[in-house]
Amino acid sequence: MVKPVVRDAFFLGQRSEPATKQDLGIGQDLQDTLHANRERCVGMAANMIGVKKRIIIVSMGFFNLVMYNPVILKKDTPYETEEGCLSLEGVRKTTRYQNIEVEYLDSSWEKHRQKYSGQIAQIIQHEMDHLEGIII
């Protein structure tokens, strides 16, 4: 189901709780909401649709990847950039890392460990900041 995008800074500033198998439907809501906003959005976190759970979605180009309880295990090569967000007006400066390694659960609740770089790594870092209540 397409959900409205939350813009309340107090709500977005709170840390998210671990996702459970009962939260799998939130992944579909993220899919639907990202698809509805695909013209101006490449990723989302569950708190952006009003759910404080550790779930993100990232547009990988030809498909969208939903990650449950993602954790960045490694990161290297910091750089400065500017980012925008559906939950905010304008763009803001932030530091990101060129290369990251992430561990997460998929919708079958299977664990994955994957390396990402470039724009995909940047999107993942942005969405994972949301899980910590960090607003760029």
Buried (B, 14 or more C-beta within 10 A) or exposed (E): EEBEBBEEEEBBEEEBBEBEEEBBEBBEBBBBBBEEBEEEBBBBBBBBBBBBBBBBBBBEEEEBBBBBBBEBEEBEEEEEEEBBBBBBEEEEEBEBBBEBBBBBBEBEEEEEEBEBEEEBBBBBBBBBBBBEBBEB
